[in-house]
Amino acid sequence: MRRLGLIPVLLLAGCGGDPPAAVPPAAAQPERPFRPAGDAAERPQGRWLTARVLAPVRLRATPDGRRLERVRPRTEFGSPRVLAVLRRRAGWLQVIAAERPNHRPAWIPAGRARLGGVDVSVHVDRSERVLSVRRGRRVLRRMPVAVGRPGTETPTGRFAVTDRLRTRDPNSPYGCCALALSGHQTKLLAGWPGGDRLAVHATPQPETVGRAASLGCLRAKTRDVQALLQMVPLGAPVFVRA
């Protein structure tokens, strides 16, 4: 339930404890510069295509095909909804959306979104427990991360950044802040009261960073997550490999 002026509580996998309330949208999600395309047929600058949703739209299984979930111009956390684009086809965009299961993209009409592009991508090596931020082939920053422990391993594949959030309490299970991802943890523990969304977040237990210690989320040191919030735009692709 949405409280006036507040983003809904942050429900993410792999964190433990009670989920904190996030700060108001203006503080939690300052909008980053967005390079729009003047015409849908143009390719904007940026290696990785994105689409900012401009009006409520129904996701589709195929172009003009079966109707799926409905999405709005802002996420459940109050951020502008910027989707990663995988393909373009005659007035349609294939996108990664958090409303869909992992590795199950959907389609939206190109006219309901503003095409953009980003150059930054995030890459996670689960076995090495390292996250790197890249611009092209150049590594901008590398950091150790905690990954999912045996039985609740961090899912692999391609995801996207949906929200950049700050908590009120640096001692919360999420630490100071988090990058929410489009992916979902499919190996939830029985009785787990939280959500299934994946994230890269800070932690009040920095000793777990670099270990297989979470329920699926990626935990990093506070200074590293703060840097991620400044470096990684909405819609940026996130690649997790085993």
DOKOLVEX-861093 format. One record per residue: residue in three letters; residue number from 0; x, y, z of N, C-alpha, C, O in turn. Coordinates in steps of 0.05 Angstrom, whole numbers, always signed. Example, Ala and Ser with C-alpha at 12.3 -4.5 7.8 and 13.67 -1.06 7.14 Angstrom:
DOKOLVEX-861093
{r "ala" 0 {+264 -114 +156} {+246 -90 +156} {+264 -66 +156} {+285 -66 +169}} {r "ser" 1 {+257 -45 +142} {+273 -21 +143} {+258 +1 +157} {+268 +23 +161}} 
END
This chain:
DOKOLVEX-861093
{r "met" 0 {+17 -24 +0} {+0 +0 +0} {+18 +25 +0} {+37 +26 +15}} {r "arg" 1 {+11 +45 -17} {+27 +69 -19} {+19 +89 +2} {-5 +96 +5}} {r "arg" 2 {+38 +99 +16} {+33 +121 +35} {+39 +147 +22} {+56 +149 +4}} {r "leu" 3 {+25 +168 +29} {+28 +194 +17} {+57 +203 +19} {+68 +205 +41}} {r "gly" 4 {+69 +208 -4} {+96 +219 -5} {+118 +199 -1} {+141 +207 +0}} {r "leu" 5 {+111 +173 +1} {+132 +153 +6} {+131 +132 -15} {+110 +125 -26}} {r "ile" 6 {+154 +122 -22} {+156 +98 -39} {+147 +74 -23} {+152 +74 +1}} {r "pro" 7 {+133 +55 -35} {+126 +31 -19} {+150 +17 -7} {+173 +22 -17}} {r "val" 8 {+146 +1 +13} {+168 -13 +26} {+184 -29 +6} {+173 -40 -13}} {r "leu" 9 {+209 -30 +10} {+228 -43 -9} {+229 -73 -2} {+240 -81 +19}} {r "leu" 10 {+217 -90 -19} {+217 -119 -14} {+235 -132 -34} {+228 -135 -58}} {r "leu" 11 {+258 -141 -25} {+278 -153 -42} {+287 -179 -30} {+284 -184 -6}} {r "ala" 12 {+297 -197 -47} {+306 -223 -38} {+334 -221 -26} {+349 -202 -31}} {r "gly" 13 {+340 -240 -9} {+367 -244 +0} {+378 -224 +20} {+402 -220 +23}} {r "cys" 14 {+360 -211 +35} {+369 -190 +53} {+365 -197 +83} {+382 -191 +99}} {r "gly" 15 {+343 -210 +89} {+338 -217 +117} {+327 -193 +132} {+331 -170 +124}} {r "gly" 16 {+313 -198 +154} {+302 -176 +170} {+278 -164 +157} {+268 -173 +136}} {r "asp" 17 {+268 -142 +169} {+244 -129 +159} {+252 -108 +138} {+272 -94 +142}} {r "pro" 18 {+238 -107 +115} {+245 -88 +95} {+240 -60 +104} {+220 -54 +117}} {r "pro" 19 {+258 -41 +97} {+255 -14 +105} {+238 +2 +86} {+234 -6 +64}} {r "ala" 20 {+228 +25 +96} {+215 +43 +78} {+236 +59 +63} {+257 +66 +75}} {r "ala" 21 {+231 +65 +38} {+250 +81 +23} {+243 +111 +26} {+221 +118 +36}} {r "val" 22 {+262 +128 +19} {+258 +157 +22} {+240 +167 +0} {+235 +152 -19}} {r "pro" 23 {+229 +192 +1} {+212 +202 -20} {+225 +202 -47} {+250 +203 -49}} {r "pro" 24 {+209 +200 -68} {+220 +197 -95} {+241 +217 -103} {+260 +211 -116}} {r "ala" 25 {+237 +242 -95} {+256 +263 -104} {+284 +258 -94} {+303 +263 -108}} {r "ala" 26 {+286 +247 -70} {+312 +241 -58} {+322 +214 -67} {+346 +210 -70}} {r "ala" 27 {+304 +195 -70} {+312 +168 -76} {+320 +165 -105} {+338 +148 -111}} {r "gln" 28 {+308 +180 -123} {+313 +175 -151} {+315 +200 -167} {+297 +208 -181}} {r "pro" 29 {+338 +214 -165} {+342 +237 -182} {+344 +227 -211} {+360 +208 -216}} {r "glu" 30 {+330 +239 -229} {+330 +229 -256} {+356 +237 -270} {+365 +260 -268}} {r "arg" 31 {+368 +218 -284} {+393 +222 -298} {+387 +232 -326} {+365 +228 -336}} {r "pro" 32 {+407 +245 -339} {+403 +254 -366} {+395 +231 -384} {+406 +209 -381}} {r "phe" 33 {+377 +236 -402} {+365 +215 -419} {+368 +225 -448} {+360 +247 -454}} {r "arg" 34 {+379 +209 -466} {+383 +217 -493} {+359 +206 -510} {+360 +183 -518}} {r "pro" 35 {+339 +223 -515} {+316 +213 -530} {+322 +213 -560} {+339 +228 -570}} {r "ala" 36 {+308 +196 -575} {+309 +196 -604} {+286 +213 -614} {+263 +209 -605}} {r "gly" 37 {+291 +231 -632} {+270 +247 -643} {+250 +231 -660} {+227 +238 -661}} {r "asp" 38 {+259 +209 -672} {+242 +193 -688} {+246 +164 -680} {+269 +155 -675}} {r "ala" 39 {+225 +148 -680} {+227 +121 -670} {+245 +104 -688} {+255 +83 -679}} {r "ala" 40 {+249 +113 -713} {+266 +97 -731} {+296 +103 -727} {+313 +88 -736}} {r "glu" 41 {+302 +124 -712} {+330 +131 -707} {+341 +114 -685} {+327 +104 -667}} {r "arg" 42 {+367 +110 -685} {+381 +97 -663} {+394 +118 -647} {+412 +132 -657}} {r "pro" 43 {+387 +121 -621} {+399 +142 -604} {+428 +134 -597} {+437 +112 -602}} {r "gln" 44 {+442 +154 -586} {+469 +148 -576} {+467 +129 -553} {+447 +127 -539}} {r "gly" 45 {+489 +114 -550} {+490 +94 -528} {+489 +66 -540} {+472 +60 -557}} {r "arg" 46 {+506 +49 -530} {+507 +22 -540} {+483 +5 -534} {+473 -11 -550}} {r "trp" 47 {+472 +10 -510} {+449 -6 -500} {+424 +10 -502} {+422 +31 -489}} {r "leu" 48 {+405 +1 -517} {+380 +15 -521} {+362 +14 -496} {+361 -7 -482}} {r "thr" 49 {+348 +36 -490} {+329 +36 -468} {+303 +49 -478} {+302 +62 -499}} {r "ala" 50 {+281 +45 -463} {+256 +57 -470} {+242 +68 -445} {+236 +52 -427}} {r "arg" 51 {+239 +94 -444} {+224 +105 -421} {+194 +105 -427} {+185 +117 -446}} {r "val" 52 {+179 +92 -410} {+150 +89 -414} {+137 +116 -409} {+141 +128 -388}} {r "leu" 53 {+121 +126 -428} {+109 +152 -426} {+80 +151 -417} {+69 +171 -408}} {r "ala" 54 {+67 +128 -420} {+38 +126 -413} {+33 +97 -405} {+49 +79 -413}} {r "pro" 55 {+12 +92 -390} {+6 +64 -383} {+5 +47 -408} {-7 +55 -428}} {r "val" 56 {+16 +23 -406} {+17 +6 -430} {+15 -23 -421} {+25 -31 -400}} {r "arg" 57 {+4 -39 -438} {+1 -68 -433} {+25 -82 -446} {+29 -79 -470}} {r "leu" 58 {+39 -98 -431} {+60 -115 -442} {+47 -136 -460} {+24 -145 -455}} {r "arg" 59 {+61 -145 -481} {+51 -165 -499} {+70 -188 -502} {+95 -184 -500}} {r "ala" 60 {+60 -212 -507} {+77 -235 -510} {+91 -234 -536} {+114 -243 -538}} {r "thr" 61 {+79 -223 -557} {+91 -219 -583} {+81 -192 -593} {+62 -181 -582}} {r "pro" 62 {+93 -181 -614} {+82 -155 -625} {+52 -158 -631} {+44 -175 -648}} {r "asp" 63 {+36 -141 -618} {+7 -141 -622} {-5 -168 -614} {-27 -175 -624}} {r "gly" 64 {+9 -183 -597} {-1 -210 -590} {-15 -210 -563} {-27 -190 -555}} {r "arg" 65 {-14 -233 -549} {-28 -237 -524} {-21 -215 -503} {+3 -209 -499}} {r "arg" 66 {-41 -205 -490} {-37 -183 -471} {-28 -195 -444} {-38 -215 -435}} {r "leu" 67 {-8 -182 -433} {+4 -191 -407} {-1 -170 -386} {-22 -157 -385}} {r "glu" 68 {+19 -166 -369} {+16 -146 -347} {+15 -117 -358} {+25 -111 -379}} {r "arg" 69 {+3 -100 -342} {+1 -72 -348} {+23 -57 -332} {+26 -63 -308}} {r "val" 70 {+37 -39 -345} {+58 -24 -331} {+52 +6 -334} {+39 +14 -353}} {r "arg" 71 {+61 +21 -314} {+56 +50 -314} {+82 +65 -318} {+104 +53 -317}} {r "pro" 72 {+81 +91 -322} {+105 +107 -327} {+124 +108 -304} {+148 +115 -307}} {r "arg" 73 {+115 +101 -280} {+133 +99 -257} {+132 +71 -244} {+111 +58 -245}} {r "thr" 74 {+154 +63 -232} {+155 +37 -220} {+140 +38 -193} {+132 +59 -184}} {r "glu" 75 {+138 +14 -180} {+125 +13 -154} {+141 +28 -133} {+130 +34 -111}} {r "phe" 76 {+167 +34 -138} {+183 +49 -120} {+184 +79 -127} {+198 +94 -113}} {r "gly" 77 {+170 +87 -147} {+168 +116 -154} {+188 +125 -175} {+188 +149 -181}} {r "ser" 78 {+204 +108 -186} {+224 +116 -206} {+212 +118 -233} {+192 +105 -239}} {r "pro" 79 {+223 +135 -251} {+214 +134 -279} {+219 +106 -290} {+239 +93 -284}} {r "arg" 80 {+200 +95 -304} {+202 +67 -314} {+218 +68 -340} {+208 +75 -362}} {r "val" 81 {+243 +59 -338} {+261 +58 -361} {+268 +29 -366} {+281 +16 -349}} {r "leu" 82 {+259 +18 -388} {+263 -10 -394} {+286 -15 -413} {+292 +2 -430}} {r "ala" 83 {+301 -37 -409} {+322 -44 -427} {+309 -56 -452} {+291 -73 -450}} {r "val" 84 {+319 -48 -475} {+308 -57 -501} {+326 -78 -513} {+350 -75 -515}} {r "leu" 85 {+315 -101 -521} {+330 -123 -533} {+328 -122 -563} {+348 -127 -577}} {r "arg" 86 {+304 -116 -574} {+300 -117 -603} {+280 -96 -611} {+264 -86 -594}} {r "arg" 87 {+280 -88 -637} {+260 -70 -648} {+248 -84 -673} {+263 -96 -689}} {r "arg" 88 {+222 -80 -676} {+209 -92 -699} {+184 -76 -707} {+164 -77 -693}} {r "ala" 89 {+186 -61 -729} {+163 -48 -741} {+143 -36 -721} {+120 -44 -720}} {r "gly" 90 {+153 -16 -706} {+135 -3 -687} {+133 -16 -660} {+117 -7 -644}} {r "trp" 91 {+149 -37 -655} {+148 -51 -629} {+176 -53 -617} {+196 -54 -632}} {r "leu" 92 {+177 -54 -591} {+202 -57 -576} {+200 -82 -558} {+181 -85 -543}} {r "gln" 93 {+220 -99 -560} {+222 -121 -541} {+238 -112 -517} {+260 -103 -520}} {r "val" 94 {+226 -115 -493} {+238 -103 -469} {+240 -123 -446} {+227 -144 -446}} {r "ile" 95 {+258 -117 -428} {+260 -131 -403} {+244 -116 -382} {+249 -92 -377}} {r "ala" 96 {+225 -129 -369} {+208 -116 -350} {+207 -133 -324} {+206 -158 -325}} {r "ala" 97 {+208 -120 -301} {+208 -134 -276} {+182 -149 -271} {+181 -167 -254}} {r "glu" 98 {+161 -142 -286} {+135 -155 -283} {+135 -183 -295} {+116 -199 -291}} {r "arg" 99 {+155 -189 -311} {+157 -215 -324} {+177 -234 -310} {+194 -224 -295}} {r "pro" 100 {+174 -260 -313} {+194 -279 -301} {+221 -274 -314} {+223 -262 -335}} {r "asn" 101 {+242 -284 -301} {+269 -282 -312} {+270 -294 -340} {+258 -315 -346}} {r "his" 102 {+284 -280 -357} {+289 -289 -385} {+263 -292 -401} {+263 -307 -420}} {r "arg" 103 {+242 -277 -394} {+217 -277 -409} {+211 -248 -416} {+194 -236 -403}} {r "pro" 104 {+223 -238 -437} {+218 -210 -445} {+190 -206 -456} {+175 -226 -460}} {r "ala" 105 {+182 -182 -460} {+156 -175 -470} {+159 -153 -492} {+181 -143 -496}} {r "trp" 106 {+137 -146 -504} {+137 -126 -525} {+118 -103 -517} {+98 -107 -504}} {r "ile" 107 {+126 -79 -525} {+109 -55 -522} {+109 -39 -548} {+128 -41 -563}} {r "pro" 108 {+87 -24 -553} {+87 -7 -577} {+108 +15 -574} {+111 +27 -552}} {r "ala" 109 {+124 +19 -594} {+145 +40 -593} {+134 +67 -588} {+147 +84 -576}} {r "gly" 110 {+109 +72 -596} {+97 +99 -592} {+90 +105 -563} {+85 +128 -557}} {r "arg" 111 {+91 +85 -546} {+85 +90 -517} {+110 +95 -501} {+109 +98 -477}} {r "ala" 112 {+133 +97 -514} {+158 +100 -500} {+177 +119 -515} {+173 +124 -539}} {r "arg" 113 {+196 +130 -501} {+216 +147 -513} {+242 +132 -514} {+253 +123 -493}} {r "leu" 114 {+252 +128 -537} {+276 +112 -541} {+301 +127 -532} {+304 +151 -537}} {r "gly" 115 {+319 +113 -518} {+344 +125 -508} {+366 +105 -509} {+362 +83 -520}} {r "gly" 116 {+389 +112 -498} {+411 +94 -498} {+430 +99 -475} {+432 +122 -467}} {r "val" 117 {+443 +79 -465} {+463 +82 -444} {+489 +67 -453} {+488 +48 -468}} {r "asp" 118 {+511 +77 -443} {+537 +64 -449} {+547 +47 -427} {+565 +31 -432}} {r "val" 119 {+536 +49 -403} {+546 +35 -380} {+532 +8 -377} {+507 +7 -381}} {r "ser" 120 {+547 -13 -370} {+535 -39 -364} {+548 -50 -339} {+570 -42 -331}} {r "val" 121 {+534 -69 -326} {+543 -81 -301} {+547 -111 -307} {+530 -124 -319}} {r "his" 122 {+569 -121 -297} {+576 -149 -302} {+584 -162 -275} {+600 -152 -260}} {r "val" 123 {+571 -185 -269} {+576 -199 -244} {+587 -227 -250} {+574 -242 -265}} {r "asp" 124 {+610 -234 -239} {+621 -260 -241} {+615 -274 -214} {+627 -268 -194}} {r "arg" 125 {+595 -292 -215} {+586 -304 -190} {+607 -321 -176} {+609 -321 -152}} {r "ser" 126 {+623 -336 -192} {+643 -353 -180} {+666 -337 -168} {+677 -345 -148}} {r "glu" 127 {+673 -315 -181} {+694 -297 -170} {+684 -278 -149} {+699 -266 -134}} {r "arg" 128 {+657 -275 -148} {+644 -256 -129} {+654 -228 -133} {+662 -214 -114}} {r "val" 129 {+654 -220 -158} {+663 -193 -166} {+643 -180 -185} {+632 -193 -203}} {r "leu" 130 {+637 -155 -180} {+620 -139 -198} {+637 -118 -211} {+654 -105 -198}} {r "ser" 131 {+634 -114 -237} {+648 -93 -251} {+629 -76 -267} {+609 -85 -277}} {r "val" 132 {+635 -50 -268} {+620 -31 -283} {+637 -23 -308} {+660 -16 -305}} {r "arg" 133 {+625 -25 -331} {+640 -21 -356} {+627 +0 -373} {+603 +4 -373}} {r "arg" 134 {+644 +15 -387} {+635 +31 -410} {+649 +20 -434} {+673 +25 -438}} {r "gly" 135 {+634 +6 -451} {+647 -9 -472} {+664 -31 -460} {+655 -46 -443}} {r "arg" 136 {+689 -32 -468} {+708 -52 -457} {+723 -41 -433} {+738 -55 -420}} {r "arg" 137 {+720 -15 -428} {+735 -3 -406} {+721 -8 -379} {+697 -3 -376}} {r "val" 138 {+736 -18 -360} {+725 -23 -333} {+728 +3 -317} {+750 +13 -312}} {r "leu" 139 {+705 +13 -309} {+704 +38 -293} {+708 +33 -263} {+720 +49 -249}} {r "arg" 140 {+698 +10 -254} {+701 +3 -225} {+696 -26 -221} {+679 -38 -234}} {r "arg" 141 {+712 -38 -204} {+709 -66 -195} {+705 -67 -165} {+717 -52 -150}} {r "met" 142 {+688 -86 -156} {+683 -88 -128} {+676 -116 -120} {+663 -130 -136}} {r "pro" 143 {+683 -125 -96} {+675 -151 -87} {+646 -150 -79} {+636 -130 -70}} {r "val" 144 {+632 -172 -82} {+604 -174 -74} {+598 -201 -61} {+612 -221 -66}} {r "ala" 145 {+579 -201 -43} {+569 -226 -33} {+548 -236 -53} {+533 -220 -64}} {r "val" 146 {+547 -262 -57} {+528 -274 -75} {+510 -294 -60} {+514 -298 -36}} {r "gly" 147 {+491 -305 -74} {+473 -324 -60} {+488 -349 -51} {+505 -359 -64}} {r "arg" 148 {+480 -358 -27} {+493 -381 -15} {+482 -407 -28} {+462 -405 -42}} {r "pro" 149 {+494 -430 -24} {+485 -455 -36} {+455 -460 -29} {+447 -458 -6}} {r "gly" 150 {+440 -465 -49} {+411 -469 -46} {+395 -445 -53} {+371 -447 -61}} {r "thr" 151 {+407 -421 -51} {+394 -396 -59} {+413 -380 -76} {+417 -356 -71}} {r "glu" 152 {+425 -393 -95} {+445 -380 -112} {+433 -356 -127} {+409 -357 -134}} {r "thr" 153 {+449 -336 -132} {+440 -313 -148} {+434 -323 -176} {+452 -335 -189}} {r "pro" 154 {+411 -317 -187} {+405 -326 -214} {+424 -313 -235} {+433 -291 -231}} {r "thr" 155 {+429 -328 -256} {+446 -318 -277} {+429 -308 -301} {+405 -315 -302}} {r "gly" 156 {+441 -293 -318} {+427 -283 -342} {+430 -253 -345} {+446 -241 -331}} {r "arg" 157 {+413 -243 -362} {+413 -214 -367} {+389 -201 -354} {+366 -210 -357}} {r "phe" 158 {+394 -180 -338} {+374 -165 -324} {+378 -136 -330} {+393 -129 -348}} {r "ala" 159 {+364 -118 -316} {+367 -90 -320} {+362 -75 -294} {+348 -85 -276}} {r "val" 160 {+373 -51 -292} {+369 -34 -268} {+342 -20 -271} {+336 -7 -291}} {r "thr" 161 {+325 -23 -250} {+299 -11 -250} {+296 +13 -232} {+281 +31 -238}} {r "asp" 162 {+311 +13 -210} {+309 +35 -190} {+335 +39 -176} {+351 +20 -173}} {r "arg" 163 {+340 +64 -168} {+363 +71 -151} {+351 +83 -126} {+339 +104 -126}} {r "leu" 164 {+355 +69 -103} {+341 +76 -79} {+360 +80 -55} {+381 +68 -53}} {r "arg" 165 {+351 +97 -37} {+365 +102 -12} {+346 +96 +11} {+322 +102 +10}} {r "thr" 166 {+356 +83 +32} {+340 +77 +55} {+343 +100 +76} {+361 +117 +74}} {r "arg" 167 {+326 +99 +96} {+328 +119 +118} {+349 +110 +138} {+360 +127 +152}} {r "asp" 168 {+354 +84 +140} {+371 +74 +162} {+395 +59 +150} {+391 +37 +138}} {r "pro" 169 {+419 +69 +153} {+443 +55 +143} {+447 +28 +156} {+462 +11 +146}} {r "asn" 170 {+434 +23 +179} {+436 -3 +193} {+415 -23 +185} {+413 -44 +196}} {r "ser" 171 {+399 -15 +165} {+378 -33 +155} {+391 -57 +140} {+415 -55 +134}} {r "pro" 172 {+376 -78 +135} {+387 -100 +119} {+398 -92 +92} {+415 -106 +81}} {r "tyr" 173 {+389 -69 +82} {+398 -60 +56} {+420 -39 +58} {+429 -28 +38}} {r "gly" 174 {+429 -33 +83} {+449 -12 +86} {+438 +15 +77} {+414 +21 +82}} {r "cys" 175 {+455 +30 +65} {+447 +58 +57} {+429 +59 +33} {+413 +77 +30}} {r "cys" 176 {+432 +38 +15} {+421 +43 -11} {+422 +17 -28} {+434 -3 -20}} {r "ala" 177 {+408 +18 -51} {+406 -6 -67} {+400 +1 -96} {+388 +22 -102}} {r "leu" 178 {+410 -15 -114} {+402 -16 -142} {+382 -39 -145} {+390 -62 -143}} {r "ala" 179 {+357 -33 -150} {+338 -55 -154} {+340 -64 -183} {+344 -48 -201}} {r "leu" 180 {+338 -90 -187} {+341 -103 -213} {+314 -115 -222} {+296 -119 -206}} {r "ser" 181 {+313 -120 -248} {+289 -132 -259} {+285 -161 -252} {+263 -172 -254}} {r "gly" 182 {+307 -175 -244} {+307 -203 -240} {+293 -212 -214} {+288 -196 -196}} {r "his" 183 {+287 -238 -213} {+273 -249 -189} {+289 -274 -179} {+300 -289 -195}} {r "gln" 184 {+288 -277 -153} {+299 -301 -141} {+278 -323 -143} {+256 -321 -132}} {r "thr" 185 {+285 -345 -156} {+266 -367 -160} {+269 -389 -139} {+255 -409 -139}} {r "lys" 186 {+289 -386 -121} {+294 -406 -101} {+290 -395 -73} {+308 -396 -56}} {r "leu" 187 {+266 -384 -68} {+260 -372 -42} {+258 -394 -21} {+248 -416 -26}} {r "leu" 188 {+266 -387 +3} {+263 -405 +26} {+234 -408 +33} {+218 -389 +31}} {r "ala" 189 {+226 -431 +43} {+199 -435 +52} {+193 -416 +75} {+208 -414 +94}} {r "gly" 190 {+171 -401 +73} {+163 -382 +94} {+177 -355 +92} {+172 -338 +109}} {r "trp" 191 {+193 -351 +72} {+207 -325 +69} {+187 -303 +66} {+170 -303 +48}} {r "pro" 192 {+187 -282 +85} {+166 -262 +85} {+171 -239 +66} {+153 -223 +61}} {r "gly" 193 {+195 -237 +55} {+201 -215 +37} {+193 -220 +8} {+178 -239 +3}} {r "gly" 194 {+203 -203 -10} {+196 -206 -38} {+217 -223 -52} {+235 -235 -39}} {r "asp" 195 {+215 -224 -78} {+233 -241 -94} {+251 -224 -113} {+267 -236 -128}} {r "arg" 196 {+249 -198 -112} {+265 -181 -130} {+294 -181 -122} {+301 -180 -99}} {r "leu" 197 {+311 -182 -142} {+340 -181 -138} {+349 -152 -136} {+336 -134 -146}} {r "ala" 198 {+372 -148 -123} {+384 -122 -121} {+413 -123 -115} {+423 -144 -106}} {r "val" 199 {+427 -102 -120} {+454 -98 -110} {+451 -78 -87} {+441 -55 -92}} {r "his" 200 {+458 -85 -63} {+453 -67 -41} {+476 -67 -20} {+492 -86 -19}} {r "ala" 201 {+477 -47 -4} {+496 -45 +17} {+487 -64 +40} {+466 -76 +38}} {r "thr" 202 {+503 -66 +61} {+497 -84 +83} {+509 -75 +109} {+531 -65 +109}} {r "pro" 203 {+495 -79 +131} {+507 -74 +157} {+526 -96 +166} {+538 -95 +188}} {r "gln" 204 {+530 -117 +149} {+548 -139 +154} {+569 -140 +133} {+570 -158 +116}} {r "pro" 205 {+587 -120 +133} {+607 -119 +111} {+626 -143 +110} {+639 -148 +90}} {r "glu" 206 {+627 -158 +132} {+644 -182 +132} {+634 -204 +113} {+649 -222 +107}} {r "thr" 207 {+609 -202 +105} {+598 -222 +87} {+604 -216 +57} {+601 -233 +40}} {r "val" 208 {+614 -191 +52} {+620 -184 +24} {+644 -201 +15} {+664 -205 +29}} {r "gly" 209 {+641 -213 -9} {+661 -231 -20} {+655 -260 -14} {+671 -277 -21}} {r "arg" 210 {+633 -265 -1} {+626 -293 +6} {+599 -301 -7} {+585 -284 -16}} {r "ala" 211 {+594 -327 -7} {+567 -336 -15} {+550 -336 +10} {+549 -356 +25}} {r "ala" 212 {+536 -314 +15} {+523 -310 +41} {+495 -301 +40} {+481 -300 +60}} {r "ser" 213 {+484 -293 +16} {+458 -281 +15} {+437 -301 +6} {+443 -324 +0}} {r "leu" 214 {+412 -292 +5} {+390 -308 -6} {+386 -303 -36} {+367 -312 -47}} {r "gly" 215 {+405 -288 -48} {+403 -283 -77} {+412 -256 -85} {+423 -252 -107}} {r "cys" 216 {+409 -236 -67} {+418 -209 -74} {+448 -207 -74} {+462 -225 -64}} {r "leu" 217 {+458 -186 -85} {+487 -181 -86} {+493 -159 -66} {+483 -136 -68}} {r "arg" 218 {+509 -165 -45} {+516 -146 -25} {+543 -134 -30} {+562 -148 -38}} {r "ala" 219 {+546 -108 -26} {+571 -95 -31} {+576 -74 -9} {+558 -68 +7}} {r "lys" 220 {+601 -64 -7} {+608 -45 +13} {+593 -18 +7} {+587 -12 -16}} {r "thr" 221 {+589 -3 +29} {+573 +21 +26} {+585 +40 +5} {+570 +50 -12}} {r "arg" 222 {+611 +45 +6} {+622 +64 -13} {+619 +54 -42} {+616 +71 -60}} {r "asp" 223 {+619 +28 -46} {+616 +17 -73} {+587 +21 -83} {+583 +28 -106}} {r "val" 224 {+567 +16 -66} {+540 +19 -74} {+533 +48 -79} {+519 +55 -98}} {r "gln" 225 {+544 +66 -62} {+540 +94 -67} {+551 +103 -94} {+540 +119 -108}} {r "ala" 226 {+574 +91 -102} {+586 +97 -128} {+568 +86 -150} {+565 +100 -171}} {r "leu" 227 {+557 +63 -146} {+539 +51 -166} {+515 +69 -172} {+507 +73 -195}} {r "leu" 228 {+504 +81 -150} {+481 +98 -154} {+487 +123 -171} {+470 +133 -185}} {r "gln" 229 {+512 +131 -170} {+521 +154 -186} {+529 +146 -214} {+526 +162 -233}} {r "met" 230 {+538 +122 -218} {+550 +113 -244} {+530 +99 -262} {+532 +102 -287}} {r "val" 231 {+511 +85 -251} {+495 +67 -267} {+467 +78 -271} {+452 +83 -252}} {r "pro" 232 {+459 +84 -296} {+433 +95 -302} {+411 +74 -302} {+416 +50 -304}} {r "leu" 233 {+386 +84 -300} {+363 +66 -303} {+363 +53 -331} {+371 +66 -350}} {r "gly" 234 {+355 +28 -331} {+355 +14 -357} {+381 +1 -365} {+382 -13 -385}} {r "ala" 235 {+402 +6 -350} {+428 -6 -357} {+427 -36 -354} {+414 -46 -336}} {r "pro" 236 {+439 -51 -373} {+439 -80 -371} {+457 -90 -349} {+477 -78 -343}} {r "val" 237 {+448 -112 -337} {+463 -126 -316} {+466 -155 -324} {+447 -169 -328}} {r "phe" 238 {+491 -164 -328} {+497 -191 -336} {+509 -206 -313} {+529 -198 -302}} {r "val" 239 {+496 -228 -306} {+506 -245 -284} {+513 -272 -296} {+496 -286 -308}} {r "arg" 240 {+538 -280 -292} {+547 -306 -302} {+556 -323 -279} {+565 -313 -258}} {r "ala" 241 {+555 -350 -283} {+563 -368 -262} {+593 -368 -259} {+603 -383 -241}} 
END
